[in-house]
Amino acid sequence: MPSPSPRQSAILDALPMPTHMLVQACAGSGKTTLLGMIGERIPRRLRSIALCFNKSIAQEFQRKLPAHIEACTLHSLGFAACRRAVRNVEVDDRKLRTVIGSLPGLHTLEENLRRTICMDLECMVGLVTDMALDPTDPEALQEAIDQTGRTVEAFQKSFEFLNDVIDRMDRITNFITYGEMLRHPLVYGYPLHQYDAVLVDEAQDLNAVQHALLARIVKPGGKLIAVGDRFQSIYGFRGADPESMDRLKREWSMQEFPLDVSYRCPRAVVRAAQAIVGDSIQPAETAHEGKVEHRPLNVMGATETALRAGDMVLCRINAPLVPLAFRLIRRGQRVLLRGRDLGVGLTSLVEKLHPTTTTSLIEKARKWADRTIETMRAADKPATTIQAVEDKVETLICFAEESQSVAEVVLKIENMFSDETPANVVLLSTVHKAKGLEADTVVVIRPDLLPAPWAKTEMEEMQEKNIHYVTVTRAKSHLIMQETPKDKPRRRTKTSEAFAQKGIEA
């Protein structure tokens, strides 16, 4: 274990104090190292746990933490409570669709409406589960849909079924979904182990149900230590509380400590980050100068040619990454588009549209986008929600234009999207999917979308500022902001034209 820095020492010295602690840790500040140091100082007699964002991070943490501290996710903690309370409980990803399919009122509806309501309900139930919403409160649900940018095409009709679906889901306790690992311990009051010391990583990404579960596992008189970065809160679209860190500080009366020295980013990159978030990030004393470039459009070809395995290409949205991926493949480069769930979403849309050829796929996708967005605009949906639909369709069209059949479209999507990050590829990713990653050379395409011009509300603008900050701070040496052609006119949908008329490039 390395010697602690001055900032780390101040935090470690405060550990014996009875107050709960909140650490504001900038990008690349060594928060994992800090949590390991904290773990070493927690007495072995205390029951302690470190809560991580996902399973792979928990496994990595377990190797770095002392043996007396358990590392896991909140989901695994909740699932353990379910297993203790319900004999032979199993995880069943098909449960929700099965319950929705059993609703007697659905079978009398026209097929297309029935299919739409089924998809709407899957979205709505997920939000109720993850954000601890009241399924009888349409205003709260509508606000959650807007925050997360989800697509719900028949809200009023679908909402009529929602409370019945939630009730049926809750009554089935021997089969649970991933989200119910957290919901059921709260709904049924399953006993949860309590801990003397609870460490929370990525505290800015907690959602409402995770906050509620956290309140039940800290032993009275115990200590909660949360580490995160307000400026890396970019998962509002997943249901994370955009003000999670401030909520923790307020509800737990936490004392806040800064961890504001980045050991990842060179000085030039830190200056670029400071232009976004101020002096909450500082360069290390030993940091090299590094390089930040803003390259014009006429050198884009040279930038692409220079890409090598281990480099990272980032974009605010997916669609511009796909044609770049195919150009690199044709040059013999191995590439990977990060985000398996994105690929699943695209193939699900293909399945929904029932195309027979790539031409019909493109036509149906555009019509679906126009119809969906027209409904959104009539309901005064946020521009970020509309843009998410635009991006999904434009991404799918990019694949269709590179394929000879619908089957080839699906195959290419399945082969190109992954959550793995092997070292022998050029990694292409949206900023959201790249959070937590780093590379010596980072190329940002469509930098005109940072921050995104469609953000209008205060929360949207805050999230976009954070996305810009996360983008910049992935670079360990060289950051290239590469000007890139805007979308081709032939790909515009009606909504793209509407944006363009208002001076916004969709």
C-alpha positions in Angstrom: 0.0 0.0 0.0 1.5 3.4 -1.0 2.0 6.2 1.4 -1.1 8.4 1.7 -1.2 11.8 0.1 -1.9 14.9 2.2 -5.6 14.7 1.1 -5.8 11.0 1.9 -4.1 11.5 5.3 -6.7 14.1 6.3 -9.4 11.7 5.5 -7.7 8.8 7.3 -7.1 11.0 10.4 -10.8 11.7 10.6 -11.9 8.1 10.7 -12.1 7.8 14.5 -14.5 10.7 14.6 -18.2 9.6 15.2 -19.5 11.5 12.1 -20.4 9.9 8.8 -18.0 10.9 6.0 -18.5 12.0 2.4 -15.5 12.1 0.1 -15.7 14.3 -3.1 -13.2 12.5 -5.3 -12.3 14.0 -8.7 -11.6 11.9 -11.8 -8.4 9.8 -11.4 -7.9 10.8 -7.7 -7.2 7.3 -6.5 -10.5 6.7 -4.7 -10.0 2.9 -4.9 -6.6 3.2 -3.2 -8.2 5.4 -0.6 -11.0 2.9 0.1 -8.3 0.2 0.5 -6.5 2.5 3.0 -9.7 3.0 4.9 -10.3 -0.7 5.0 -6.9 -1.4 6.5 -7.8 1.0 9.4 -11.2 -0.4 10.2 -10.8 -2.7 13.2 -11.2 -6.4 12.5 -13.7 -6.8 15.3 -16.2 -4.6 13.4 -18.6 -6.0 10.8 -17.7 -4.1 7.7 -18.8 -4.0 4.0 -17.8 -2.2 0.8 -20.6 -1.6 -1.6 -19.7 -1.3 -5.3 -21.4 -0.3 -8.5 -21.3 -3.7 -10.2 -20.1 -7.2 -9.7 -16.8 -6.9 -11.6 -15.8 -3.9 -9.5 -16.8 -5.7 -6.3 -14.6 -8.7 -7.3 -11.7 -6.3 -8.0 -12.3 -4.6 -4.6 -12.3 -7.9 -2.8 -8.8 -8.5 -3.9 -7.6 -5.1 -2.7 -9.5 -5.0 0.6 -8.4 -6.8 3.8 -10.1 -10.2 4.3 -12.4 -9.0 7.1 -14.2 -6.6 4.8 -16.8 -8.0 2.5 -17.2 -6.4 -1.0 -20.4 -6.8 -2.9 -23.1 -4.9 -4.8 -26.3 -3.7 -3.2 -28.2 -6.1 -5.4 -26.3 -9.1 -4.1 -26.9 -7.9 -0.6 -30.7 -7.7 -1.3 -30.7 -11.0 -3.1 -29.1 -12.7 0.0 -31.9 -11.3 2.1 -34.5 -12.7 -0.4 -32.8 -16.1 -0.3 -32.9 -16.1 3.5 -36.6 -15.2 3.6 -37.9 -17.3 0.7 -36.9 -20.9 0.2 -35.5 -21.7 -3.3 -36.1 -18.2 -4.6 -34.8 -17.8 -8.2 -34.0 -14.9 -10.6 -36.3 -15.0 -13.6 -35.8 -12.3 -16.2 -39.0 -13.5 -18.0 -41.2 -12.9 -14.9 -42.3 -9.4 -15.9 -43.3 -10.3 -19.5 -45.1 -13.4 -18.2 -47.1 -11.3 -15.7 -47.9 -8.7 -18.3 -49.0 -11.4 -20.8 -51.4 -12.8 -18.2 -53.4 -9.6 -17.8 -56.9 -10.4 -18.9 -57.7 -6.9 -20.1 -54.9 -7.0 -22.7 -56.3 -9.8 -24.7 -59.3 -7.8 -25.9 -57.2 -5.1 -27.4 -56.0 -4.7 -31.0 -52.7 -6.4 -31.6 -50.5 -3.3 -32.2 -51.9 -1.5 -29.2 -51.4 -4.6 -27.1 -47.8 -4.8 -28.2 -47.3 -1.1 -27.4 -48.8 -1.4 -23.9 -46.6 -4.4 -23.1 -43.5 -2.5 -24.0 -44.7 0.6 -22.1 -45.4 -1.5 -19.0 -42.0 -3.1 -19.1 -40.5 0.4 -19.0 -42.9 1.7 -16.3 -42.4 -1.2 -14.0 -38.7 -0.9 -14.2 -38.9 2.8 -13.2 -41.3 2.0 -10.3 -38.9 -0.7 -9.1 -35.6 1.2 -9.4 -36.8 4.7 -8.3 -39.2 3.6 -5.5 -42.2 5.2 -7.2 -45.8 5.0 -6.2 -47.5 3.1 -9.1 -50.7 5.1 -8.5 -49.0 8.5 -9.0 -49.0 9.4 -12.7 -47.2 12.7 -12.2 -44.3 11.1 -10.5 -44.0 8.4 -13.1 -44.2 10.9 -15.9 -41.4 12.9 -14.3 -39.3 9.8 -14.0 -39.9 9.0 -17.7 -38.8 12.4 -18.7 -35.7 12.3 -16.5 -34.6 8.9 -17.9 -35.5 9.7 -21.5 -37.6 6.5 -21.8 -40.1 5.9 -24.6 -43.7 5.4 -23.6 -46.1 5.6 -26.5 -49.5 5.1 -24.8 -49.0 6.4 -21.3 -52.7 6.8 -20.3 -53.8 3.4 -21.5 -50.7 1.6 -20.2 -51.0 3.4 -16.8 -54.4 1.8 -16.3 -52.7 -1.6 -16.0 -49.6 -0.6 -14.0 -50.8 -1.0 -10.4 -52.2 -4.4 -11.2 -48.9 -5.5 -12.7 -46.9 -4.2 -9.7 -49.3 -6.0 -7.3 -49.0 -9.3 -9.2 -45.2 -8.9 -9.4 -44.9 -8.3 -5.7 -47.1 -11.3 -4.8 -44.8 -13.6 -6.6 -41.9 -13.9 -4.2 -40.2 -17.2 -5.3 -39.3 -15.8 -8.7 -37.8 -12.3 -8.8 -36.3 -9.9 -11.3 -33.0 -8.2 -11.0 -34.7 -5.0 -9.8 -36.8 -6.9 -7.2 -33.6 -8.0 -5.5 -33.7 -4.5 -3.9 -37.5 -3.9 -4.0 -38.7 -7.1 -2.2 -36.5 -6.7 1.0 -38.1 -3.2 1.3 -41.7 -4.2 0.4 -41.7 -7.3 2.7 -39.3 -6.0 5.4 -36.9 -9.0 4.9 -34.2 -9.0 7.6 -30.9 -7.5 6.4 -27.5 -7.8 8.0 -26.4 -4.6 9.6 -22.8 -3.4 9.6 -20.7 -1.3 11.9 -18.9 0.3 8.9 -20.3 0.7 5.4 -18.2 1.9 2.5 -20.0 3.1 -0.6 -18.2 3.5 -3.9 -19.6 5.6 -6.8 -22.0 7.3 -4.4 -23.2 9.7 -7.0 -24.9 6.9 -8.9 -27.3 5.6 -6.2 -31.0 5.6 -7.0 -33.9 6.0 -4.6 -34.4 2.3 -3.8 -30.6 1.9 -3.1 -30.7 4.9 -0.8 -33.6 3.2 1.1 -31.8 -0.1 1.4 -28.6 1.7 2.6 -30.6 3.2 5.4 -31.4 -0.3 6.7 -27.9 -1.8 6.7 -26.0 0.7 8.8 -26.1 -0.4 12.4 -27.3 2.2 14.9 -24.1 3.9 16.0 -22.3 2.6 12.9 -20.4 4.6 10.4 -21.2 5.3 6.7 -18.3 6.4 4.4 -19.4 7.4 0.9 -17.0 8.2 -1.9 -18.0 9.7 -5.3 -17.8 12.6 -7.6 -20.8 15.0 -8.1 -19.4 15.9 -11.5 -19.5 12.3 -12.7 -23.2 12.0 -12.0 -24.4 11.2 -15.5 -26.8 8.3 -15.0 -30.0 10.2 -14.5 -31.3 8.3 -17.6 -30.9 5.1 -15.6 -32.9 6.4 -12.7 -29.9 7.4 -10.5 -30.6 10.4 -8.3 -28.8 13.3 -9.9 -28.3 14.8 -6.4 -27.3 11.6 -4.7 -24.2 12.9 -3.0 -26.0 16.0 -1.6 -28.9 13.7 -0.5 -26.4 11.5 1.4 -24.8 14.5 3.0 -28.1 16.0 4.1 -29.8 12.8 5.3 -26.8 11.4 7.1 -25.3 14.7 8.4 -22.0 13.8 6.7 -18.8 15.7 7.0 -17.4 16.3 3.5 -13.7 15.9 2.6 -12.0 16.7 -0.8 -9.9 14.3 -2.8 -9.2 16.7 -5.6 -5.8 15.8 -7.0 -5.9 13.7 -10.3 -3.2 11.2 -10.8 -4.6 10.2 -14.1 -4.8 13.4 -16.1 -1.8 15.5 -17.3 -1.8 19.2 -16.7 -3.2 20.2 -20.1 -6.2 17.8 -19.6 -6.7 19.1 -16.0 -6.9 22.7 -17.4 -9.6 21.5 -19.9 -11.5 19.9 -17.0 -11.2 23.0 -14.8 -12.8 25.1 -17.6 -15.9 22.9 -17.0 -16.0 22.3 -13.2 -13.6 24.8 -11.7 -10.8 24.0 -9.2 -12.5 20.8 -7.9 -9.8 19.0 -9.9 -6.1 19.7 -9.6 -3.0 18.2 -11.3 -0.6 16.0 -9.3 2.8 17.6 -8.6 4.5 15.0 -10.8 2.0 15.3 -13.6 3.4 15.7 -17.1 2.2 18.4 -19.4 0.3 16.2 -21.8 -1.5 17.5 -24.8 -5.0 18.8 -25.7 -5.7 19.4 -29.4 -8.7 20.8 -31.3 -8.4 19.5 -34.8 -10.3 20.8 -37.8 -12.4 18.7 -40.2 -9.8 18.5 -42.9 -7.4 16.3 -40.8 -10.1 13.8 -39.7 -8.8 11.2 -42.1 -5.3 11.5 -40.6 -6.7 11.2 -37.1 -8.6 8.0 -38.0 -5.5 6.5 -39.7 -3.4 7.1 -36.6 -5.7 5.2 -34.3 -4.1 2.2 -32.7 -5.1 -0.7 -30.4 -5.7 0.7 -26.9 -6.9 4.1 -28.1 -10.4 5.2 -27.3 -12.9 7.1 -29.4 -15.8 8.9 -27.6 -18.9 10.5 -28.7 -21.9 12.0 -26.9 -24.3 9.8 -29.0 -24.0 6.4 -30.7 -24.8 7.1 -34.4 -21.5 8.8 -35.5 -19.5 5.9 -34.0 -21.0 3.2 -36.3 -19.8 4.5 -39.7 -16.4 5.2 -38.1 -16.3 1.6 -36.8 -17.0 0.2 -40.3 -14.3 2.5 -41.9 -11.7 1.2 -39.3 -12.7 -2.4 -39.9 -12.2 -1.9 -43.7 -8.7 -0.7 -42.9 -7.9 -3.8 -40.9 -8.4 -2.4 -37.4 -10.1 -4.5 -34.7 -12.8 -2.4 -33.1 -15.4 -2.7 -30.4 -18.5 -0.7 -29.7 -19.0 -0.7 -25.9 -22.4 -1.4 -24.6 -24.0 -4.8 -24.9 -27.4 -3.4 -23.7 -27.3 -0.9 -26.5 -27.0 -3.8 -29.0 -29.9 -5.6 -27.3 -32.0 -2.5 -27.6 -31.3 -2.2 -31.3 -32.1 -5.8 -32.1 -35.3 -5.5 -30.1 -36.3 -2.6 -32.3 -35.6 -4.6 -35.4 -37.8 -7.4 -34.0 -40.6 -4.9 -33.2 -40.6 -3.4 -36.7 -40.8 -6.8 -38.6 -38.8 -5.7 -41.7 -38.3 -8.0 -44.6 -35.3 -6.1 -46.2 -32.8 -3.5 -45.1 -34.7 -1.0 -47.2 -37.9 -1.7 -45.4 -36.0 -1.6 -42.1 -34.8 1.9 -42.8 -38.3 3.0 -43.9 -40.1 1.5 -40.9 -37.5 2.8 -38.5 -37.9 6.3 -39.8 -41.7 6.1 -39.6 -41.5 4.7 -36.1 -39.3 7.6 -35.1 -41.5 10.2 -36.6 -44.6 8.6 -35.0 -43.0 8.2 -31.6 -41.4 11.7 -31.6 -44.6 13.3 -32.8 -46.4 11.8 -29.8 -43.5 13.0 -27.5 -43.7 16.5 -28.8 -47.4 16.7 -28.4 -46.9 15.6 -24.8 -44.2 18.3 -24.4 -41.5 15.7 -23.7 -37.9 17.0 -23.0 -35.6 17.4 -26.0 -33.2 14.9 -24.5 -35.9 12.2 -24.6 -36.6 13.0 -28.2 -32.9 13.0 -29.1 -32.5 9.5 -27.6 -35.1 8.1 -30.1 -33.3 10.0 -32.9 -30.0 8.5 -32.0 -31.3 5.0 -31.7 -32.9 5.1 -35.1 -29.9 6.8 -36.8 -27.6 4.1 -35.2 -29.8 1.3 -36.6 -29.9 3.0 -40.0 -26.1 3.0 -40.1 -26.0 -0.7 -39.6 -28.7 -1.3 -42.2 -26.8 0.7 -44.8 -23.8 -1.5 -44.2 -25.7 -4.8 -44.6 -27.4 -6.8 -47.3 -30.1 -8.4 -45.2 -32.0 -8.0 -41.9 -30.3 -11.0 -40.6 -26.9 -9.5 -41.4 -27.9 -6.3 -39.5 -28.7 -8.3 -36.4 -25.5 -10.3 -36.7 -23.3 -7.2 -37.1 -25.0 -5.6 -34.1 -24.5 -8.7 -31.9 -20.8 -9.0 -33.0 -19.8 -5.4 -32.6 -21.4 -4.4 -29.2 -19.8 -5.8 -26.0 -19.1 -4.8 -22.4 -15.7 -6.3 -22.6 -12.6 -4.0 -23.1 -9.8 -6.1 -24.6 -6.5 -4.3 -25.1 -6.1 -5.3 -28.7 -8.9 -3.1 -30.1 -9.8 0.5 -30.8 -12.6 1.1 -28.3 -15.5 3.2 -29.6 -18.0 4.3 -26.9 -20.5 6.9 -25.9 -19.4 8.9 -22.9 -21.9 7.1 -20.6 -20.4 3.7 -21.5 -16.8 4.9 -21.0 -17.3 6.1 -17.4 -14.6 4.5 -15.3 -12.4 3.8 -18.3 -9.2 5.6 -19.4 -6.7 5.6 -22.3 -3.4 7.3 -23.1 -5.0 8.7 -26.3 -8.7 9.7 -26.4 -10.3 11.0 -29.6 -13.6 12.8 -29.2 -15.8 13.1 -32.3 -18.7 15.5 -32.7 -17.3 17.7 -30.0 -20.0 20.2 -31.0 -22.3 18.0 -28.9 -20.5 18.7 -25.7 -22.5 20.0 -24.1 -25.5 18.8 -26.1 -27.5 21.7 -27.5 -30.8 20.0 -26.9 -30.5 20.3 -23.1 -32.9 22.9 -21.8 -33.9 22.3 -18.2 -31.5 22.9 -15.3 -31.1 19.2 -14.6 -30.4 18.5 -18.2 -27.8 21.2 -18.4 -26.2 19.9 -15.2 -26.0 16.4 -16.6 -24.5 17.6 -19.9 -21.8 19.6 -18.0 -21.0 16.4 -16.1 -20.9 14.4 -19.4 -18.5 16.9 -20.8 -16.2 16.6 -17.8 -16.3 12.8 -17.9 -15.3 12.9 -21.6 -12.3 15.1 -21.0 -11.0 13.2 -18.0 -10.7 9.8 -19.7 -7.3 10.9 -21.3 -4.1 10.0 -19.6 -1.8 11.8 -22.0 -3.3 13.0 -25.3 -6.9 14.4 -25.8 -8.0 15.1 -29.4 -11.2 17.0 -30.0 -11.8 16.1 -33.6 -14.3 18.2 -35.7 -16.5 15.7 -37.5 -19.1 16.1 -40.2 -22.6 16.5 -39.0 -25.3 14.0 -39.9 -25.9 13.6 -43.7 -29.1 15.2 -44.9 -30.3 12.0 -46.5 -30.6 10.5 -43.0 -32.8 13.2 -41.6 -36.2 12.3 -40.2 -39.0 14.8 -39.9 -37.9 15.5 -36.3 -34.3 16.1 -37.4 -35.6 18.7 -39.9 -37.6 20.3 -37.1 -34.5 20.6 -34.9 -32.5 22.0 -37.9 -35.1 24.7 -38.5 -34.5 25.8 -34.9 -30.8 25.9 -35.4 -30.1 22.7 -33.5 -28.2 19.8 -35.1 -29.8 16.6 -34.1 
